[in-house]
Amino acid sequence: MSRIIKNNDTPSTNWPFEAIDVFGKRIRTTKSYWEKIKQEKHKELRFDITEIIKTITRPEEVYKSIRDEFINIHYKKYKHETLVVVTKHLNGDGFLITAYQTSKIKRKGEKLWPK
């Protein structure tokens, strides 16, 4: 269950999307933070919001971070690369930390999904 939220749908916020992950938790981000990921953190990122949402809602695998128990790492393979989407849950709210593609996956931590 996911939807892209247009700014005029929710005037009090600036979310380009919200998505429900495989654990039933809502994940979202601000438009300005999404732009920061695309323009500063990972300029090489070739995936768009649609693939980010698919990776959150229908990942192939999800692992818990070894550094932070509130961080989940979602993996989904697209052709020759894997999209990695990192999310965090705090106080009942989930948000996007970052997203990047890789050809060499380094899975660490506890496998959360599928078990």
N, CA, C and O atoms as a GROMACS GRO file, in nm:
protein
  460
    1MET      N    1   0.085  -0.116   0.000
    1MET     CA    2   0.000   0.000   0.000
    1MET      C    3   0.090   0.124   0.000
    1MET      O    4   0.158   0.151   0.099
    2SER      N    5   0.090   0.195  -0.108
    2SER     CA    6   0.172   0.316  -0.116
    2SER      C    7   0.103   0.416  -0.205
    2SER      O    8   0.016   0.382  -0.286
    3ARG      N    9   0.143   0.538  -0.189
    3ARG     CA   10   0.090   0.642  -0.276
    3ARG      C   11   0.188   0.757  -0.278
    3ARG      O   12   0.257   0.785  -0.181
    4ILE      N   13   0.192   0.820  -0.392
    4ILE     CA   14   0.268   0.943  -0.401
    4ILE      C   15   0.174   1.054  -0.359
    4ILE      O   16   0.063   1.065  -0.410
    5ILE      N   17   0.219   1.136  -0.269
    5ILE     CA   18   0.137   1.245  -0.219
    5ILE      C   19   0.178   1.373  -0.290
    5ILE      O   20   0.294   1.412  -0.287
    6LYS      N   21   0.084   1.436  -0.352
    6LYS     CA   22   0.111   1.564  -0.415
    6LYS      C   23   0.100   1.673  -0.310
    6LYS      O   24   0.021   1.661  -0.216
    7ASN      N   25   0.177   1.777  -0.325
    7ASN     CA   26   0.178   1.884  -0.225
    7ASN      C   27   0.039   1.942  -0.200
    7ASN      O   28   0.008   1.980  -0.087
    8ASN      N   29  -0.047   1.949  -0.303
    8ASN     CA   30  -0.179   2.006  -0.282
    8ASN      C   31  -0.273   1.909  -0.211
    8ASN      O   32  -0.380   1.950  -0.166
    9ASP      N   33  -0.235   1.780  -0.199
    9ASP     CA   34  -0.316   1.683  -0.124
    9ASP      C   35  -0.302   1.706   0.026
    9ASP      O   36  -0.398   1.687   0.101
   10THR      N   37  -0.184   1.745   0.070
   10THR     CA   38  -0.159   1.766   0.212
   10THR      C   39  -0.085   1.897   0.230
   10THR      O   40   0.038   1.897   0.238
   11PRO      N   41  -0.156   2.008   0.236
   11PRO     CA   42  -0.093   2.139   0.239
   11PRO      C   43  -0.004   2.163   0.360
   11PRO      O   44   0.084   2.250   0.355
   12SER      N   45  -0.023   2.088   0.470
   12SER     CA   46   0.057   2.112   0.589
   12SER      C   47   0.193   2.042   0.583
   12SER      O   48   0.279   2.064   0.668
   13THR      N   49   0.213   1.958   0.483
   13THR     CA   50   0.339   1.885   0.471
   13THR      C   51   0.398   1.904   0.332
   13THR      O   52   0.336   1.965   0.245
   14ASN      N   53   0.516   1.850   0.313
   14ASN     CA   54   0.584   1.860   0.185
   14ASN      C   55   0.638   1.723   0.145
   14ASN      O   56   0.753   1.711   0.103
   15TRP      N   57   0.555   1.619   0.156
   15TRP     CA   58   0.597   1.482   0.125
   15TRP      C   59   0.578   1.450  -0.022
   15TRP      O   60   0.467   1.466  -0.073
   16PRO      N   61   0.682   1.406  -0.093
   16PRO     CA   62   0.658   1.355  -0.227
   16PRO      C   63   0.602   1.213  -0.223
   16PRO      O   64   0.540   1.170  -0.320
   17PHE      N   65   0.622   1.138  -0.113
   17PHE     CA   66   0.563   1.005  -0.105
   17PHE      C   67   0.552   0.959   0.039
   17PHE      O   68   0.618   1.009   0.130
   18GLU      N   69   0.463   0.861   0.056
   18GLU     CA   70   0.462   0.780   0.176
   18GLU      C   71   0.431   0.639   0.129
   18GLU      O   72   0.356   0.618   0.034
   19ALA      N   73   0.489   0.543   0.196
   19ALA     CA   74   0.471   0.403   0.159
   19ALA      C   75   0.463   0.320   0.286
   19ALA      O   76   0.522   0.354   0.388
   20ILE      N   77   0.389   0.209   0.278
   20ILE     CA   78   0.380   0.116   0.389
   20ILE      C   79   0.476   0.001   0.360
   20ILE      O   80   0.463  -0.066   0.258
   21ASP      N   81   0.572  -0.021   0.450
   21ASP     CA   82   0.671  -0.127   0.427
   21ASP      C   83   0.612  -0.265   0.458
   21ASP      O   84   0.496  -0.275   0.497
   22VAL      N   85   0.691  -0.370   0.439
   22VAL     CA   86   0.644  -0.507   0.458
   22VAL      C   87   0.607  -0.537   0.602
   22VAL      O   88   0.546  -0.641   0.630
   23PHE      N   89   0.643  -0.450   0.695
   23PHE     CA   90   0.611  -0.467   0.836
   23PHE      C   91   0.489  -0.385   0.878
   23PHE      O   92   0.452  -0.382   0.995
   24GLY      N   93   0.428  -0.316   0.779
   24GLY     CA   94   0.310  -0.235   0.807
   24GLY      C   95   0.341  -0.097   0.862
   24GLY      O   96   0.252  -0.028   0.912
   25LYS      N   97   0.467  -0.055   0.852
   25LYS     CA   98   0.507   0.076   0.903
   25LYS      C   99   0.514   0.177   0.788
   25LYS      O  100   0.556   0.145   0.677
   26ARG      N  101   0.472   0.298   0.818
   26ARG     CA  102   0.472   0.405   0.718
   26ARG      C  103   0.611   0.465   0.706
   26ARG      O  104   0.676   0.495   0.807
   27ILE      N  105   0.656   0.483   0.582
   27ILE     CA  106   0.785   0.544   0.552
   27ILE      C  107   0.757   0.666   0.464
   27ILE      O  108   0.678   0.657   0.369
   28ARG      N  109   0.820   0.777   0.494
   28ARG     CA  110   0.803   0.896   0.411
   28ARG      C  111   0.929   0.981   0.411
   28ARG      O  112   1.025   0.955   0.484
   29THR      N  113   0.927   1.083   0.326
   29THR     CA  114   1.037   1.177   0.318
   29THR      C  115   0.985   1.310   0.266
   29THR      O  116   0.879   1.317   0.205
   30THR      N  117   1.061   1.415   0.291
   30THR     CA  118   1.025   1.545   0.236
   30THR      C  119   1.080   1.559   0.094
   30THR      O  120   1.177   1.492   0.057
   31LYS      N  121   1.019   1.644   0.020
   31LYS     CA  122   1.068   1.670  -0.116
   31LYS      C  123   1.210   1.726  -0.112
   31LYS      O  124   1.295   1.688  -0.193
   32SER      N  125   1.237   1.816  -0.018
   32SER     CA  126   1.371   1.875  -0.011
   32SER      C  127   1.476   1.770   0.026
   32SER      O  128   1.589   1.775  -0.023
   33TYR      N  129   1.441   1.674   0.113
   33TYR     CA  130   1.538   1.571   0.149
   33TYR      C  131   1.560   1.475   0.032
   33TYR      O  132   1.673   1.432   0.008
   34TRP      N  133   1.454   1.442  -0.041
   34TRP     CA  134   1.470   1.358  -0.160
   34TRP      C  135   1.564   1.426  -0.260
   34TRP      O  136   1.650   1.360  -0.317
   35GLU      N  137   1.548   1.555  -0.279
   35GLU     CA  138   1.636   1.629  -0.369
   35GLU      C  139   1.781   1.627  -0.318
   35GLU      O  140   1.874   1.617  -0.397
   36LYS      N  141   1.800   1.635  -0.188
   36LYS     CA  142   1.934   1.628  -0.130
   36LYS      C  143   1.998   1.493  -0.160
   36LYS      O  144   2.117   1.486  -0.194
   37ILE      N  145   1.921   1.385  -0.148
   37ILE     CA  146   1.974   1.252  -0.180
   37ILE      C  147   2.017   1.248  -0.326
   37ILE      O  148   2.128   1.205  -0.357
   38LYS      N  149   1.929   1.293  -0.417
   38LYS     CA  150   1.956   1.286  -0.561
   38LYS      C  151   2.067   1.383  -0.607
   38LYS      O  152   2.141   1.351  -0.700
   39GLN      N  153   2.078   1.499  -0.543
   39GLN     CA  154   2.171   1.600  -0.592
   39GLN      C  155   2.301   1.610  -0.514
   39GLN      O  156   2.400   1.663  -0.565
   40GLU      N  157   2.303   1.561  -0.388
   40GLU     CA  158   2.423   1.574  -0.307
   40GLU      C  159   2.478   1.440  -0.259
   40GLU      O  160   2.595   1.408  -0.283
   41LYS      N  161   2.394   1.361  -0.192
   41LYS     CA  162   2.443   1.238  -0.130
   41LYS      C  163   2.477   1.130  -0.233
   41LYS      O  164   2.581   1.065  -0.223
   42HIS      N  165   2.390   1.112  -0.332
   42HIS     CA  166   2.409   1.005  -0.431
   42HIS      C  167   2.373   1.056  -0.570
   42HIS      O  168   2.270   1.018  -0.627
   43LYS      N  169   2.458   1.141  -0.624
   43LYS     CA  170   2.434   1.198  -0.757
   43LYS      C  171   2.424   1.091  -0.864
   43LYS      O  172   2.362   1.112  -0.968
   44GLU      N  173   2.486   0.976  -0.838
   44GLU     CA  174   2.486   0.866  -0.935
   44GLU      C  175   2.355   0.787  -0.934
   44GLU      O  176   2.337   0.701  -1.020
   45LEU      N  177   2.265   0.813  -0.841
   45LEU     CA  178   2.142   0.738  -0.828
   45LEU      C  179   2.056   0.754  -0.954
   45LEU      O  180   2.015   0.864  -0.990
   46ARG      N  181   2.030   0.640  -1.019
   46ARG     CA  182   1.953   0.640  -1.144
   46ARG      C  183   1.807   0.600  -1.122
   46ARG      O  184   1.728   0.603  -1.216
   47PHE      N  185   1.773   0.564  -1.001
   47PHE     CA  186   1.636   0.521  -0.972
   47PHE      C  187   1.553   0.641  -0.927
   47PHE      O  188   1.604   0.738  -0.872
   48ASP      N  189   1.422   0.631  -0.953
   48ASP     CA  190   1.334   0.740  -0.912
   48ASP      C  191   1.245   0.696  -0.796
   48ASP      O  192   1.259   0.585  -0.744
   49ILE      N  193   1.154   0.782  -0.757
   49ILE     CA  194   1.066   0.756  -0.643
   49ILE      C  195   0.987   0.626  -0.662
   49ILE      O  196   0.964   0.554  -0.564
   50THR      N  197   0.947   0.595  -0.784
   50THR     CA  198   0.869   0.473  -0.810
   50THR      C  199   0.945   0.348  -0.766
   50THR      O  200   0.888   0.262  -0.699
   51GLU      N  201   1.072   0.339  -0.802
   51GLU     CA  202   1.153   0.223  -0.762
   51GLU      C  203   1.183   0.224  -0.612
   51GLU      O  204   1.193   0.118  -0.550
   52ILE      N  205   1.198   0.343  -0.554
   52ILE     CA  206   1.220   0.353  -0.410
   52ILE      C  207   1.099   0.294  -0.337
   52ILE      O  208   1.114   0.214  -0.244
   53ILE      N  209   0.979   0.334  -0.379
   53ILE     CA  210   0.856   0.283  -0.318
   53ILE      C  211   0.845   0.132  -0.336
   53ILE      O  212   0.812   0.062  -0.240
   54LYS      N  213   0.874   0.081  -0.455
   54LYS     CA  214   0.868  -0.063  -0.479
   54LYS      C  215   0.966  -0.138  -0.388
   54LYS      O  216   0.935  -0.247  -0.340
   55THR      N  217   1.082  -0.080  -0.366
   55THR     CA  218   1.181  -0.145  -0.282
   55THR      C  219   1.137  -0.145  -0.136
   55THR      O  220   1.168  -0.239  -0.062
   56ILE      N  221   1.067  -0.042  -0.093
   56ILE     CA  222   1.015  -0.037   0.044
   56ILE      C  223   0.896  -0.133   0.059
   56ILE      O  224   0.888  -0.205   0.159
   57THR      N  225   0.806  -0.134  -0.038
   57THR     CA  226   0.683  -0.211  -0.024
   57THR      C  227   0.696  -0.357  -0.066
   57THR      O  228   0.625  -0.443  -0.014
   58ARG      N  229   0.788  -0.386  -0.160
   58ARG     CA  230   0.806  -0.523  -0.208
   58ARG      C  231   0.954  -0.558  -0.222
   58ARG      O  232   1.000  -0.591  -0.332
   59PRO      N  233   1.030  -0.550  -0.112
   59PRO     CA  234   1.173  -0.581  -0.121
   59PRO      C  235   1.195  -0.732  -0.139
   59PRO      O  236   1.107  -0.813  -0.110
   60GLU      N  237   1.313  -0.765  -0.186
   60GLU     CA  238   1.350  -0.907  -0.188
   60GLU      C  239   1.400  -0.949  -0.051
   60GLU      O  240   1.379  -1.062  -0.008
   61GLU      N  241   1.467  -0.855   0.018
   61GLU     CA  242   1.520  -0.882   0.151
   61GLU      C  243   1.521  -0.754   0.232
   61GLU      O  244   1.530  -0.644   0.177
   62VAL      N  245   1.513  -0.769   0.364
   62VAL     CA  246   1.529  -0.656   0.456
   62VAL      C  247   1.616  -0.703   0.571
   62VAL      O  248   1.594  -0.810   0.629
   63TYR      N  249   1.716  -0.622   0.604
   63TYR     CA  250   1.807  -0.651   0.714
   63TYR      C  251   1.804  -0.537   0.814
   63TYR      O  252   1.778  -0.422   0.779
   64LYS      N  253   1.830  -0.571   0.940
   64LYS     CA  254   1.844  -0.470   1.044
   64LYS      C  255   1.989  -0.423   1.044
   64LYS      O  256   2.080  -0.505   1.030
   65SER      N  257   2.011  -0.296   1.059
   65SER     CA  258   2.146  -0.240   1.064
   65SER      C  259   2.221  -0.295   1.184
   65SER      O  260   2.163  -0.317   1.291
   66ILE      N  261   2.350  -0.318   1.168
   66ILE     CA  262   2.432  -0.362   1.281
   66ILE      C  263   2.470  -0.244   1.370
   66ILE      O  264   2.515  -0.264   1.483
   67ARG      N  265   2.454  -0.122   1.322
   67ARG     CA  266   2.492  -0.003   1.398
   67ARG      C  267   2.376   0.064   1.471
   67ARG      O  268   2.397   0.131   1.572
   68ASP      N  269   2.254   0.045   1.420
   68ASP     CA  270   2.139   0.114   1.478
   68ASP      C  271   2.017   0.022   1.468
   68ASP      O  272   1.974  -0.011   1.357
   69GLU      N  273   1.962  -0.019   1.579
   69GLU     CA  274   1.851  -0.114   1.580
   69GLU      C  275   1.723  -0.058   1.518
   69GLU      O  276   1.630  -0.134   1.490
   70PHE      N  277   1.716   0.072   1.496
   70PHE     CA  278   1.597   0.135   1.439
   70PHE      C  279   1.608   0.152   1.287
   70PHE      O  280   1.515   0.203   1.224
   71ILE      N  281   1.720   0.109   1.229
   71ILE     CA  282   1.743   0.124   1.085
   71ILE      C  283   1.724  -0.010   1.015
   71ILE      O  284   1.777  -0.113   1.057
   72ASN      N  285   1.645  -0.007   0.906
   72ASN     CA  286   1.626  -0.124   0.820
   72ASN      C  287   1.686  -0.095   0.683
   72ASN      O  288   1.681   0.018   0.635
   73ILE      N  289   1.741  -0.199   0.622
   73ILE     CA  290   1.802  -0.187   0.490
   73ILE      C  291   1.724  -0.279   0.396
   73ILE      O  292   1.723  -0.400   0.413
   74HIS      N  293   1.660  -0.219   0.296
   74HIS     CA  294   1.574  -0.291   0.200
   74HIS      C  295   1.653  -0.311   0.070
   74HIS      O  296   1.719  -0.218   0.022
   75TYR      N  297   1.645  -0.433   0.015
   75TYR     CA  298   1.716  -0.465  -0.108
   75TYR      C  299   1.618  -0.513  -0.214
   75TYR      O  300   1.526  -0.589  -0.185
   76LYS      N  301   1.638  -0.467  -0.338
   76LYS     CA  302   1.560  -0.517  -0.452
   76LYS      C  303   1.647  -0.510  -0.576
   76LYS      O  304   1.706  -0.406  -0.606
   77LYS      N  305   1.654  -0.622  -0.648
   77LYS     CA  306   1.736  -0.629  -0.769
   77LYS      C  307   1.657  -0.577  -0.889
   77LYS      O  308   1.542  -0.614  -0.910
   78TYR      N  309   1.720  -0.491  -0.966
   78TYR     CA  310   1.667  -0.438  -1.092
   78TYR      C  311   1.771  -0.461  -1.199
   78TYR      O  312   1.876  -0.396  -1.199
   79LYS      N  313   1.745  -0.552  -1.289
   79LYS     CA  314   1.838  -0.588  -1.398
   79LYS      C  315   1.977  -0.619  -1.343
   79LYS      O  316   1.996  -0.723  -1.281
   80HIS      N  317   2.074  -0.530  -1.365
   80HIS     CA  318   2.213  -0.559  -1.329
   80HIS      C  319   2.257  -0.499  -1.197
   80HIS      O  320   2.371  -0.519  -1.154
   81GLU      N  321   2.169  -0.424  -1.132
   81GLU     CA  322   2.206  -0.360  -1.006
   81GLU      C  323   2.098  -0.384  -0.901
   81GLU      O  324   1.984  -0.415  -0.932
   82THR      N  325   2.140  -0.369  -0.778
   82THR     CA  326   2.046  -0.380  -0.667
   82THR      C  327   2.026  -0.241  -0.607
   82THR      O  328   2.122  -0.168  -0.582
   83LEU      N  329   1.899  -0.206  -0.586
   83LEU     CA  330   1.866  -0.081  -0.520
   83LEU      C  331   1.862  -0.107  -0.370
   83LEU      O  332   1.797  -0.200  -0.324
   84VAL      N  333   1.933  -0.025  -0.296
   84VAL     CA  334   1.938  -0.034  -0.150
   84VAL      C  335   1.869   0.090  -0.094
   84VAL      O  336   1.907   0.203  -0.125
   85VAL      N  337   1.766   0.067  -0.013
   85VAL     CA  338   1.691   0.177   0.048
   85VAL      C  339   1.702   0.162   0.199
   85VAL      O  340   1.666   0.059   0.256
   86VAL      N  341   1.753   0.267   0.263
   86VAL     CA  342   1.776   0.265   0.408
   86VAL      C  343   1.668   0.351   0.474
   86VAL      O  344   1.650   0.467   0.438
   87THR      N  345   1.597   0.290   0.571
   87THR     CA  346   1.490   0.361   0.642
   87THR      C  347   1.514   0.354   0.792
   87THR      O  348   1.588   0.269   0.841
   88LYS      N  349   1.450   0.445   0.863
   88LYS     CA  350   1.461   0.447   1.009
   88LYS      C  351   1.323   0.468   1.069
   88LYS      O  352   1.241   0.544   1.017
   89HIS      N  353   1.297   0.399   1.181
   89HIS     CA  354   1.171   0.412   1.255
   89HIS      C  355   1.201   0.468   1.392
   89HIS      O  356   1.278   0.409   1.468
   90LEU      N  357   1.141   0.581   1.424
   90LEU     CA  358   1.155   0.643   1.556
   90LEU      C  359   1.020   0.691   1.603
   90LEU      O  360   0.948   0.758   1.529
   91ASN      N  361   0.984   0.659   1.725
   91ASN     CA  362   0.861   0.709   1.786
   91ASN      C  363   0.739   0.686   1.698
   91ASN      O  364   0.652   0.772   1.686
   92GLY      N  365   0.733   0.568   1.635
   92GLY     CA  366   0.619   0.534   1.551
   92GLY      C  367   0.619   0.596   1.413
   92GLY      O  368   0.526   0.575   1.336
   93ASP      N  369   0.722   0.673   1.379
   93ASP     CA  370   0.730   0.738   1.248
   93ASP      C  371   0.848   0.680   1.172
   93ASP      O  372   0.956   0.662   1.229
   94GLY      N  373   0.829   0.652   1.043
   94GLY     CA  374   0.937   0.600   0.961
   94GLY      C  375   0.975   0.699   0.854
   94GLY      O  376   0.890   0.770   0.800
   95PHE      N  377   1.103   0.704   0.822
   95PHE     CA  378   1.147   0.796   0.719
   95PHE      C  379   1.266   0.741   0.642
   95PHE      O  380   1.338   0.653   0.690
   96LEU      N  381   1.284   0.794   0.523
   96LEU     CA  382   1.392   0.755   0.434
   96LEU      C  383   1.522   0.820   0.481
   96LEU      O  384   1.528   0.941   0.505
   97ILE      N  385   1.626   0.739   0.493
   97ILE     CA  386   1.759   0.794   0.526
   97ILE      C  387   1.837   0.817   0.397
   97ILE      O  388   1.890   0.925   0.374
   98THR      N  389   1.844   0.712   0.312
   98THR     CA  390   1.914   0.726   0.186
   98THR      C  391   1.876   0.612   0.093
   98THR      O  392   1.807   0.518   0.134
   99ALA      N  393   1.921   0.621  -0.031
   99ALA     CA  394   1.901   0.517  -0.131
   99ALA      C  395   2.018   0.523  -0.227
   99ALA      O  396   2.067   0.631  -0.261
  100TYR      N  397   2.062   0.406  -0.271
  100TYR     CA  398   2.172   0.399  -0.367
  100TYR      C  399   2.166   0.265  -0.439
  100TYR      O  400   2.100   0.172  -0.393
  101GLN      N  401   2.233   0.257  -0.553
  101GLN     CA  402   2.241   0.131  -0.625
  101GLN      C  403   2.381   0.074  -0.611
  101GLN      O  404   2.478   0.146  -0.592
  102THR      N  405   2.388  -0.059  -0.621
  102THR     CA  406   2.517  -0.126  -0.611
  102THR      C  407   2.515  -0.253  -0.694
  102THR      O  408   2.410  -0.313  -0.716
  103SER      N  409   2.632  -0.294  -0.739
  103SER     CA  410   2.644  -0.423  -0.807
  103SER      C  411   2.702  -0.527  -0.712
  103SER      O  412   2.701  -0.647  -0.741
  104LYS      N  413   2.755  -0.481  -0.598
  104LYS     CA  414   2.812  -0.571  -0.498
  104LYS      C  415   2.742  -0.548  -0.365
  104LYS      O  416   2.763  -0.447  -0.298
  105ILE      N  417   2.658  -0.643  -0.329
  105ILE     CA  418   2.579  -0.630  -0.206
  105ILE      C  419   2.659  -0.682  -0.088
  105ILE      O  420   2.719  -0.790  -0.094
  106LYS      N  421   2.659  -0.605   0.022
  106LYS     CA  422   2.722  -0.646   0.147
  106LYS      C  423   2.614  -0.652   0.253
  106LYS      O  424   2.586  -0.554   0.321
  107ARG      N  425   2.552  -0.769   0.267
  107ARG     CA  426   2.445  -0.785   0.365
  107ARG      C  427   2.506  -0.812   0.501
  107ARG      O  428   2.583  -0.906   0.518
  108LYS      N  429   2.471  -0.730   0.597
  108LYS     CA  430   2.518  -0.747   0.735
  108LYS      C  431   2.399  -0.729   0.827
  108LYS      O  432   2.300  -0.667   0.789
  109GLY      N  433   2.408  -0.783   0.945
  109GLY     CA  434   2.301  -0.768   1.042
  109GLY      C  435   2.200  -0.880   1.034
  109GLY      O  436   2.216  -0.974   0.956
  110GLU      N  437   2.096  -0.868   1.115
  110GLU     CA  438   1.992  -0.969   1.124
  110GLU      C  439   1.897  -0.958   1.006
  110GLU      O  440   1.849  -0.850   0.972
  111LYS      N  441   1.871  -1.072   0.943
  111LYS     CA  442   1.774  -1.076   0.832
  111LYS      C  443   1.635  -1.069   0.892
  111LYS      O  444   1.597  -1.156   0.972
  112LEU      N  445   1.559  -0.966   0.854
  112LEU     CA  446   1.424  -0.946   0.907
  112LEU      C  447   1.316  -1.002   0.813
  112LEU      O  448   1.211  -1.047   0.858
  113TRP      N  449   1.344  -0.997   0.682
  113TRP     CA  450   1.243  -1.038   0.586
  113TRP      C  451   1.307  -1.085   0.458
  113TRP      O  452   1.405  -1.022   0.417
  114PRO      N  453   1.262  -1.190   0.390
  114PRO     CA  454   1.174  -1.289   0.451
  114PRO      C  455   1.252  -1.375   0.550
  114PRO      O  456   1.373  -1.390   0.538
  115LYS      N  457   1.183  -1.429   0.646
  115LYS     CA  458   1.248  -1.515   0.748
  115LYS      C  459   1.254  -1.655   0.696
  115LYS      O  460   1.305  -1.744   0.764
   0.00000   0.00000   0.00000
